[in-house]
Amino acid sequence: MQHGYDKQTLKRRLHRIEGQVRGLERMVEEDRYCIDILTQVAAVRTALESLGLKILEDHVQHCVRDALASGDEPTARQKSDELLAAVARFSKSR
């Protein structure tokens, strides 16, 4: 199955986020000031939200668009339902 996202781009972004999380661990280990740690937690959260929005955008531009254009009503309904569920999950996390 072909997905709408660019795997290499997403992997690079995930590696950057992973590095941010490791940096948080170092900050805790080094007994850094709590506000500095919270600032970095917010940066990681923002990076994850940005990644999620990119995946959601790619899903709409590829998977949902193709399903709607196919004329296959059950598939179009399934992709639309998946999209609505993903948006609901994503909005709850904010």
PAMILO-44902 format. One record per residue: residue in three letters; x, y, z of N, C-alpha, C, O in turn. Coordinates in Angstrom, 1 decimal. Each point is the difference from the previous one (the first is absolute). Last residue first. Layout:
+------+--------+--------+--------+--------+--------+--------+--------+--------+--------+--------+--------+--------+
: code :   n.xx :   n.yy :   n.zz :  ca.xx :  ca.yy :  ca.zz :   c.xx :   c.yy :   c.zz :   o.xx :   o.yy :   o.zz :
+------+--------+--------+--------+--------+--------+--------+--------+--------+--------+--------+--------+--------+
:  ALA :      X :      Y :      Z :      X :      Y :      Z :      X :      Y :      Z :      X :      Y :      Z :
...
+------+--------+--------+--------+--------+--------+--------+--------+--------+--------+--------+--------+--------+
//
This chain:
+------+--------+--------+--------+--------+--------+--------+--------+--------+--------+--------+--------+--------+
: code :   n.xx :   n.yy :   n.zz :  ca.xx :  ca.yy :  ca.zz :   c.xx :   c.yy :   c.zz :   o.xx :   o.yy :   o.zz :
+------+--------+--------+--------+--------+--------+--------+--------+--------+--------+--------+--------+--------+
:  ARG :   -4.7 :   18.4 :   22.0 :    0.4 :    1.4 :    0.0 :   -0.5 :    0.7 :    1.2 :    0.3 :    1.2 :    0.2 :
:  SER :   -1.4 :   -5.8 :   -1.6 :    1.4 :    0.1 :    0.5 :    0.5 :    1.4 :    0.2 :    1.0 :    0.2 :    0.6 :
:  LYS :   -5.2 :   -1.3 :   -2.6 :   -0.1 :   -0.3 :    1.4 :    1.4 :    0.2 :    0.7 :    0.1 :    0.3 :    1.1 :
:  SER :   -0.6 :    0.1 :   -5.9 :   -0.5 :    1.2 :    0.7 :   -0.1 :   -0.2 :    1.5 :    0.1 :    0.9 :    0.8 :
:  PHE :    1.2 :   -4.5 :   -3.6 :    1.0 :    1.0 :    0.0 :   -0.5 :    1.2 :    0.8 :    0.8 :    0.6 :    0.7 :
:  ARG :   -3.8 :   -4.1 :   -1.4 :    1.1 :   -0.4 :    0.9 :    1.0 :    1.1 :    0.1 :    0.5 :    0.3 :    1.1 :
:  ALA :   -4.0 :    0.4 :   -4.1 :   -0.5 :    0.0 :    1.4 :    1.1 :   -0.4 :    1.0 :    0.2 :    0.7 :    1.0 :
:  VAL :    0.8 :   -0.9 :   -5.6 :   -0.1 :    1.4 :    0.4 :   -0.5 :    0.0 :    1.4 :    0.5 :    0.9 :    0.8 :
:  ALA :   -0.3 :   -5.1 :   -2.7 :    1.3 :    0.5 :    0.2 :    0.0 :    1.5 :    0.5 :    0.7 :    0.3 :    0.9 :
:  ALA :   -4.8 :   -2.4 :   -2.2 :    0.5 :   -0.6 :    1.3 :    1.4 :    0.6 :    0.3 :    0.3 :    0.3 :    1.2 :
:  LEU :   -2.2 :    0.9 :   -5.3 :   -0.7 :    0.7 :    1.1 :    0.5 :   -0.6 :    1.3 :    0.1 :    0.8 :    1.0 :
:  LEU :    1.7 :   -2.8 :   -4.8 :    0.4 :    1.4 :    0.1 :   -0.7 :    0.7 :    1.2 :    0.7 :    0.7 :    0.8 :
:  GLU :   -2.0 :   -5.0 :   -2.0 :    1.3 :   -0.1 :    0.6 :    0.5 :    1.4 :    0.3 :    0.6 :    0.3 :    1.0 :
:  ASP :   -4.6 :   -0.7 :   -3.3 :   -0.2 :   -0.4 :    1.4 :    1.4 :    0.0 :    0.7 :    0.1 :    0.5 :    1.1 :
:  SER :   -0.1 :    0.1 :   -5.7 :   -0.6 :    1.2 :    0.6 :   -0.2 :   -0.2 :    1.5 :    0.3 :    0.9 :    0.8 :
:  LYS :    1.2 :   -4.5 :   -3.4 :    1.1 :    1.0 :    0.1 :   -0.6 :    1.3 :    0.7 :    0.8 :    0.6 :    0.7 :
:  GLN :   -3.9 :   -4.0 :   -1.6 :    1.0 :   -0.5 :    0.9 :    1.0 :    1.0 :    0.3 :    0.4 :    0.3 :    1.1 :
:  ARG :   -3.5 :    0.6 :   -4.5 :   -0.6 :    0.1 :    1.3 :    1.0 :   -0.4 :    1.1 :    0.1 :    0.6 :    1.0 :
:  ALA :    1.1 :   -1.3 :   -5.4 :    0.0 :    1.5 :    0.3 :   -0.6 :    0.2 :    1.3 :    0.5 :    0.8 :    0.8 :
:  THR :   -0.5 :   -5.2 :   -2.4 :    1.3 :    0.4 :    0.3 :    0.1 :    1.5 :    0.4 :    0.6 :    0.4 :    0.9 :
:  PRO :   -4.8 :   -2.2 :   -2.3 :    0.4 :   -0.6 :    1.3 :    1.4 :    0.5 :    0.4 :    0.3 :    0.3 :    1.2 :
:  GLU :   -1.9 :    1.2 :   -5.5 :   -0.7 :    0.5 :    1.1 :    0.4 :   -0.6 :    1.4 :    0.3 :    0.8 :    0.9 :
:  ASP :    2.2 :    0.0 :   -5.7 :   -0.3 :   -1.2 :    0.8 :   -0.6 :    0.5 :    1.4 :    0.7 :    0.4 :    0.9 :
:  GLY :    1.2 :    2.4 :   -4.4 :   -1.4 :   -0.3 :   -0.2 :   -0.5 :   -1.2 :    0.8 :   -1.1 :   -0.4 :   -0.1 :
:  SER :    5.6 :    2.9 :   -0.2 :   -0.2 :   -1.3 :   -0.6 :   -1.5 :   -0.3 :   -0.3 :   -0.2 :   -0.9 :   -0.9 :
:  ALA :    1.9 :    4.9 :    3.2 :    0.1 :    0.0 :   -1.5 :   -0.3 :   -1.3 :   -0.6 :   -0.4 :   -0.1 :   -1.2 :
:  LEU :    0.6 :    0.4 :    5.9 :   -1.1 :    0.8 :   -0.5 :   -0.1 :    0.0 :   -1.5 :   -1.0 :   -0.1 :   -0.6 :
:  ALA :    4.8 :   -1.9 :    2.7 :   -1.2 :   -0.8 :    0.2 :   -1.3 :    0.7 :   -0.5 :   -0.9 :   -0.6 :   -0.5 :
:  ASP :    5.1 :    2.9 :    0.2 :   -0.1 :   -1.1 :   -0.9 :   -1.3 :   -0.9 :    0.2 :   -0.6 :   -0.4 :   -1.0 :
:  ARG :    1.5 :    4.0 :    4.1 :   -0.3 :    0.5 :   -1.4 :   -0.2 :   -1.1 :   -1.0 :   -0.9 :    0.0 :   -0.8 :
:  VAL :    2.3 :   -1.2 :    5.2 :   -1.4 :    0.4 :   -0.1 :   -0.4 :    0.5 :   -1.4 :   -1.0 :   -0.4 :   -0.5 :
:  CYS :    5.5 :   -0.9 :    1.2 :   -0.9 :   -1.1 :    0.3 :   -1.4 :    0.4 :   -0.2 :   -0.8 :   -0.6 :   -0.7 :
:  HIS :    4.1 :    4.1 :    0.0 :    0.3 :   -1.2 :   -0.7 :   -1.2 :   -1.0 :    0.2 :   -0.7 :   -0.3 :   -1.0 :
:  GLN :    0.8 :    4.6 :    3.0 :    0.4 :    0.3 :   -1.3 :    0.2 :   -1.3 :   -0.9 :    0.0 :    0.1 :   -1.2 :
:  VAL :   -1.1 :   -0.3 :    5.9 :   -1.1 :    0.6 :   -0.7 :    0.4 :    0.2 :   -1.5 :   -0.8 :   -0.4 :   -0.9 :
:  HIS :    4.1 :   -1.3 :    3.8 :   -1.1 :   -0.9 :   -0.1 :   -1.2 :    0.5 :   -0.8 :   -0.6 :   -0.7 :   -0.9 :
:  ASP :    4.3 :    3.5 :    1.9 :    0.3 :   -0.9 :   -1.1 :   -1.1 :   -1.1 :   -0.1 :   -0.3 :   -0.4 :   -1.2 :
:  GLU :   -0.2 :    3.5 :    4.7 :   -0.1 :    0.7 :   -1.3 :    0.3 :   -1.0 :   -1.2 :   -0.7 :    0.0 :   -1.0 :
:  LEU :    1.3 :   -1.6 :    5.4 :   -1.4 :    0.2 :   -0.3 :   -0.2 :    0.7 :   -1.3 :   -0.9 :   -0.4 :   -0.8 :
:  ILE :    5.3 :    0.0 :    2.3 :   -0.5 :   -1.4 :   -0.4 :   -1.5 :    0.1 :   -0.3 :   -0.5 :   -0.6 :   -1.0 :
:  LYS :    2.5 :    4.5 :    2.6 :    0.5 :   -0.3 :   -1.3 :   -0.5 :   -1.4 :   -0.5 :   -0.4 :   -0.1 :   -1.1 :
:  LEU :   -0.7 :    1.5 :    5.5 :   -0.7 :    0.8 :   -1.0 :    0.5 :   -0.3 :   -1.4 :   -0.8 :    0.0 :   -1.0 :
:  GLY :    3.1 :   -2.0 :    4.6 :   -1.4 :   -0.6 :   -0.2 :   -0.8 :    0.8 :   -1.0 :   -0.7 :   -0.6 :   -0.8 :
:  LEU :    5.0 :    2.3 :    1.9 :    0.1 :   -1.3 :   -0.7 :   -1.4 :   -0.6 :   -0.3 :   -0.3 :   -0.5 :   -1.1 :
:  SER :    0.5 :    4.2 :    3.9 :    0.3 :    0.4 :   -1.4 :    0.1 :   -1.2 :   -0.9 :   -0.5 :    0.0 :   -1.1 :
:  GLU :    0.0 :   -0.6 :    5.7 :   -1.2 :    0.4 :   -0.6 :    0.2 :    0.4 :   -1.4 :   -0.9 :   -0.3 :   -0.9 :
:  LEU :    4.7 :   -0.9 :    3.3 :   -0.9 :   -1.2 :   -0.2 :   -1.3 :    0.4 :   -0.7 :   -0.5 :   -0.6 :   -0.9 :
:  ALA :    3.4 :    4.0 :    2.2 :    0.6 :   -0.7 :   -1.1 :   -0.8 :   -1.2 :   -0.3 :   -0.3 :   -0.3 :   -1.2 :
:  THR :   -0.9 :    2.8 :    4.9 :   -0.3 :    0.8 :   -1.2 :    0.6 :   -0.8 :   -1.2 :   -0.7 :    0.0 :   -1.1 :
:  ARG :    1.7 :   -1.7 :    5.3 :   -1.5 :   -0.2 :   -0.3 :   -0.3 :    0.8 :   -1.3 :   -0.8 :   -0.6 :   -0.8 :
:  VAL :    5.1 :    1.0 :    2.4 :   -0.2 :   -1.3 :   -0.5 :   -1.5 :   -0.2 :   -0.4 :   -0.3 :   -0.6 :   -1.0 :
:  ALA :    1.5 :    4.7 :    3.0 :    0.6 :   -0.1 :   -1.3 :   -0.2 :   -1.4 :   -0.6 :   -0.3 :   -0.1 :   -1.2 :
:  ALA :   -1.0 :    0.8 :    5.7 :   -0.9 :    0.7 :   -0.9 :    0.5 :   -0.1 :   -1.5 :   -0.8 :   -0.1 :   -0.9 :
:  VAL :    3.6 :   -1.5 :    4.2 :   -1.2 :   -0.9 :   -0.1 :   -1.0 :    0.6 :   -1.0 :   -0.5 :   -0.7 :   -0.8 :
:  GLN :    4.2 :    3.4 :    2.0 :    0.3 :   -1.1 :   -0.9 :   -1.1 :   -1.0 :   -0.2 :   -0.2 :   -0.5 :   -1.1 :
:  THR :   -0.4 :    3.9 :    4.3 :    0.1 :    0.6 :   -1.3 :    0.4 :   -1.0 :   -1.1 :   -0.6 :    0.0 :   -1.1 :
:  LEU :    0.6 :   -1.4 :    5.6 :   -1.3 :    0.2 :   -0.5 :   -0.1 :    0.6 :   -1.4 :   -0.8 :   -0.3 :   -0.8 :
:  ILE :    5.0 :    0.0 :    3.0 :   -0.5 :   -1.4 :   -0.4 :   -1.4 :    0.1 :   -0.6 :   -0.3 :   -0.6 :   -1.0 :
:  ASP :    2.1 :    4.5 :    2.9 :    0.7 :   -0.3 :   -1.2 :   -0.4 :   -1.4 :   -0.6 :   -0.2 :   -0.2 :   -1.2 :
:  ILE :   -1.5 :    1.6 :    5.4 :   -0.6 :    0.7 :   -1.1 :    0.7 :   -0.2 :   -1.3 :   -0.7 :   -0.1 :   -1.1 :
:  CYS :    2.5 :   -1.9 :    5.0 :   -1.3 :   -0.6 :   -0.4 :   -0.7 :    0.7 :   -1.1 :   -0.5 :   -0.6 :   -0.9 :
:  TYR :    5.9 :    0.4 :    1.6 :   -1.1 :    0.8 :    0.6 :   -1.3 :   -0.5 :   -0.6 :   -0.1 :   -0.3 :   -1.2 :
:  ARG :    4.1 :   -3.2 :    1.4 :   -0.2 :    1.3 :   -0.6 :   -1.3 :    0.6 :    0.6 :   -0.8 :   -0.7 :    0.6 :
:  ASP :    3.7 :   -3.6 :    0.1 :   -0.8 :    0.8 :    1.0 :   -0.2 :    1.4 :   -0.5 :    0.2 :    1.0 :    0.8 :
:  GLU :    1.7 :   -4.9 :   -3.1 :    0.9 :    1.1 :    0.4 :   -0.6 :    0.9 :    1.0 :    0.5 :    1.1 :    0.3 :
:  GLU :   -3.0 :   -4.7 :   -2.2 :    1.2 :   -0.6 :    0.6 :    1.0 :    1.1 :    0.5 :    0.6 :   -0.2 :    1.1 :
:  VAL :   -4.4 :    1.5 :   -3.6 :   -0.4 :   -0.5 :    1.3 :    1.2 :   -0.6 :    0.8 :    0.2 :    0.3 :    1.2 :
:  MET :    0.6 :    1.2 :   -5.6 :   -0.3 :    1.1 :    0.9 :   -0.5 :   -0.4 :    1.4 :    0.5 :    0.6 :    1.0 :
:  ARG :    0.2 :   -3.9 :   -4.3 :    1.3 :    0.6 :    0.4 :   -0.3 :    1.2 :    1.0 :    0.7 :    0.1 :    1.0 :
:  GLU :   -4.4 :   -2.0 :   -3.1 :    0.6 :   -1.0 :    0.9 :    1.3 :    0.6 :    0.6 :    0.2 :   -0.1 :    1.2 :
:  LEU :   -2.1 :    2.5 :   -4.7 :   -0.8 :    0.1 :    1.2 :    0.5 :   -0.9 :    1.1 :    0.2 :    0.4 :    1.2 :
:  GLY :    1.6 :   -0.9 :   -5.4 :    0.5 :    1.3 :    0.6 :   -0.7 :    0.3 :    1.3 :    0.6 :    0.4 :    0.9 :
:  ARG :   -2.1 :   -4.0 :   -3.6 :    1.3 :   -0.3 :    0.7 :    0.6 :    1.2 :    0.7 :    0.5 :   -0.2 :    1.1 :
:  VAL :   -4.3 :    1.0 :   -3.7 :   -0.4 :   -0.8 :    1.2 :    1.3 :   -0.4 :    0.7 :    0.0 :    0.0 :    1.3 :
:  GLN :    0.6 :    2.1 :   -5.4 :   -0.5 :    0.9 :    1.0 :   -0.4 :   -0.7 :    1.3 :    0.3 :    0.6 :    1.1 :
:  GLY :    1.1 :   -3.2 :   -4.7 :    1.1 :    0.7 :    0.5 :   -0.5 :    1.1 :    1.1 :    0.7 :    0.2 :    1.0 :
:  GLU :   -4.0 :   -2.5 :   -3.4 :    0.7 :   -1.0 :    0.9 :    1.2 :    0.7 :    0.6 :    0.2 :   -0.2 :    1.2 :
:  ILE :   -2.4 :    2.6 :   -4.5 :   -0.8 :    0.0 :    1.2 :    0.6 :   -1.0 :    1.0 :    0.1 :    0.3 :    1.2 :
:  ARG :    1.9 :   -0.2 :   -5.4 :    0.3 :    1.3 :    0.7 :   -0.8 :    0.0 :    1.3 :    0.5 :    0.5 :    1.0 :
:  HIS :   -1.2 :   -4.2 :   -3.7 :    1.3 :    0.0 :    0.6 :    0.4 :    1.3 :    0.7 :    0.6 :    0.0 :    1.1 :
:  LEU :   -4.6 :   -0.3 :   -3.6 :   -0.1 :   -0.8 :    1.3 :    1.3 :   -0.1 :    0.6 :    0.1 :    0.0 :    1.3 :
:  ARG :   -0.3 :    2.2 :   -5.4 :   -0.7 :    0.8 :    1.0 :   -0.1 :   -0.8 :    1.3 :    0.2 :    0.6 :    1.1 :
:  ARG :    1.6 :   -2.9 :   -4.8 :    0.9 :    1.1 :    0.4 :   -0.6 :    0.9 :    1.1 :    0.7 :    0.3 :    1.0 :
:  LYS :   -3.5 :   -3.6 :   -2.9 :    1.1 :   -0.6 :    0.8 :    1.0 :    1.0 :    0.5 :    0.4 :    0.0 :    1.1 :
:  LEU :   -3.7 :    1.3 :   -4.2 :   -0.6 :   -0.2 :    1.4 :    1.0 :   -0.6 :    0.9 :    0.1 :    0.3 :    1.2 :
:  THR :    1.2 :    0.3 :   -5.7 :   -0.2 :    1.3 :    0.7 :   -0.6 :   -0.2 :    1.4 :    0.5 :    0.7 :    0.9 :
:  GLN :   -0.1 :   -4.5 :   -3.6 :    1.4 :    0.5 :    0.4 :   -0.2 :    1.4 :    0.7 :    0.7 :    0.2 :    1.0 :
:  LYS :   -4.6 :   -2.3 :   -2.8 :    0.6 :   -0.7 :    1.1 :    1.3 :    0.6 :    0.5 :    0.2 :    0.1 :    1.2 :
:  ASP :   -4.5 :    2.1 :   -3.5 :    1.4 :   -0.2 :   -0.4 :    0.7 :   -0.6 :    1.2 :    0.3 :    0.7 :    1.0 :
:  TYR :   -5.8 :   -1.1 :   -2.0 :    1.1 :    0.8 :    0.6 :    1.3 :   -0.4 :   -0.5 :    0.2 :   -1.1 :   -0.6 :
:  GLY :   -4.7 :   -0.8 :   -0.4 :    0.2 :    1.4 :   -0.5 :    1.2 :    0.7 :    0.5 :    0.2 :    1.2 :   -0.4 :
:  HIS :   -0.7 :   -6.7 :   -0.5 :   -0.5 :    1.0 :    0.9 :    0.3 :    1.4 :   -0.5 :    0.8 :    0.2 :   -1.0 :
:  GLN :   -1.4 :   -5.4 :   -1.1 :    0.7 :    1.2 :   -0.1 :   -0.7 :    1.0 :    1.0 :   -1.2 :    0.3 :   -0.1 :
:  MET :    1.4 :   -5.9 :    0.1 :   -0.8 :    1.2 :    0.0 :    0.9 :    1.2 :    0.0 :    0.9 :    0.2 :    0.8 :
+------+--------+--------+--------+--------+--------+--------+--------+--------+--------+--------+--------+--------+
//
